[in-house]
Amino acid sequence: MFSAIDHKHMAHALRLAARGLYTTAPNPRVGCVIAHGDEVVGSGFHQRAGEPHAEVFALREAGQRARGATAYVTLEPCAHHGRTPPCADALIASGVGRVVVAAEDPFDQVDGRGMSRLRAADITVETGLMREAARELNIGFFSRIERGRPFVRVKLAMSLDGRTALANGDSKWITGEAARADVQHWRARSSAILTGSGTVLADNPRLTVRLAAGSLACGEGERVKPLRVILDRQLRTPPDSHVLDAAAPTLLLHAAGTTPATTHAAPIEYASVAEQGDVLDLHAVLALLATRDCNEVHVEAGPTLCGALFAAGLVDELLLYIAPVMLGGEAAPLMKLPALTEMASRWSLRLLDQRMLGPDIRLRLRPA
């Protein structure tokens, strides 16, 4: 159905879309290429929410040469007036003869309407070229729209004997500098960085993105600062904690009936969440974050919270950094999970990739 030239241009559009990896939230990352056969006459990508979409940049570059061309777009063109006009209308007005779409947009105000509008204008529309790659690039966006919750990625660092911290709580540093720098990139692409109050009390983390200027291979838009989310049922976070500084917005989620002893100015917020037993309801937490347009949630927490998320089936991806060290039998485990009585009940994971980072190994895994 699709030619080698089609594949070439869509791959180009996907590379362009990836340039918005750290800047487009909560919008999806989208790229567009306009071409006559093998010749590219226009290209662009969405850089930042509220600013022009990928198609607009590509059409501006193509000008009159867009007439009769094929437009390759990694996500279905929008058909509604948001902060910008509909891209479907812009494509129609340009006179393109064909539009190839990688992935359909499930957002209620689009969801097929963009393609229907193009077809009604007698433009040939074809879909599905490199769909999985386009969805993977926007895995959090699709999760939020289709499942009503963000994509959850849990980061853990462990020794060869499966330990994450010494018995006294000391965990700095299990891995080396290369692995720790890699984590910053995963933080940077996330909408939120989530932890529990226990981690705040034990480690006083900053939960910010710490990367040198220019170290992110992205577009012109300013990098979006992830929201820091603290699960703090009883509001135990000390007022002088790093997460309560103004370095990034912070949301403390607590039980109903619990009120802050100290008030903070923006960007510090508080919100109550339903409980499940004597802990916060993790499904409710993720549903709340979805309403706040969080696409990808990056979790850096202790074995209790990570284990609870995993046991509840809420972990979509595991970033596991393994250091060539041993911490001993009294050290903290990777996760606290329910005891199993038979091997058939074990949790199985699928390995996506593995990479050496200095002396450490990074595994990316997803539930099988």
C-alpha positions, 0 to 999 in steps of 0.5 A: 500500500505504501511505497519506499518514498512514503516510508522515507518521508514518514520516517523523516516526519517522525524524527521531526516530531521527536524534536518536541519530546521535551517541549510540547506537553500536554500536546502530542509530539507531531511532525509533518513533511510535504513532498512531491515524490522524492522532493521535500518542499516543506517540513515542520514539527509542533514545538510548544502547546498553544503555538502552531502545529506541525502542518502549519510550519510545513505549509509555510515552508512549502508555500505554493509548492504545497499544491498537488503535493503529499503531506505526511503527518504523524498524527491525524490533523486536528479539526477543531478550534483550540488555541490554534485553528484546525490543521485540516482546514489549512491542508485543504486551503493549501491544495495538497492532493494527498495526506498520509497519516501515521496514527489516528487521534483519539481526542474527542474533538478530533477522532476521525473528524480531521480525516473526514474533513479532508476526504470531503474536500476530495483529498486522498487520505491514507492511514497507518503508515508507521502507526506503532512508531507514532503511537510509541512517541506519544505513548503518554498522550494515547494512555491519557486519552484512551485509558483515562490515566497517564503512562507510568514509568518507574525508575529503580536502581539496584545492586547485583543482589537486587538491593536499592539502599543500605539498611540505614537508608543510604542509597547515594550512589548505587549507579555511576554518573552516566546512569544518573545523567540518563535518568535526567532525560527520562525526567525531562520528557515526563509530565510529572515526577511522582514519589511518596512522603517516605522518600521525601523524609528519608532523602529530601530529593529535589525531583527537578531536571538537572541538565546543562543548557543545550544538552537536550536534542530538541526544538526551539521551545522552552522545556516544560518543567515536570510537576512534582507529585508527592503522595503524602496522606498525612501531610508529613512533608517538612516545610523546608523540604526541597520539593516545596521550593519554587524550582518547579511546581509541586502537588501534594496529594493527601487524605480528605480531612487532612489540612496543611499546617503551613500554607505555601504560595504558588507553585505549591498546591494541595489536593485530597484523594480518596483512600483505599484502606490506610493508603491513598487510592493509586487509581484515583491518583492517576485519574486526578493527574490525567485531569491535569493533562499529565501524559507520562508520569515518572516514578522515583520512590521507595520499595513500598510505593513502587511495589504497590503500583506494580501489584496494582497493575499500574506500572507500564514501564520499568527503567531498571539500572543495575550497578556491578556492586553488592549491598548485602542481605540486610539492604532494602529490596527492589520492591515490596510485593505480595508473597506468591505461592506458585510460580504460575503467579509470577510477574513476567516482564518483556525486555524492550532494550538494554544499554551500557551506561558507563559500568552500569546496565539499563534495562527497559521492561514492560509487563508481558 
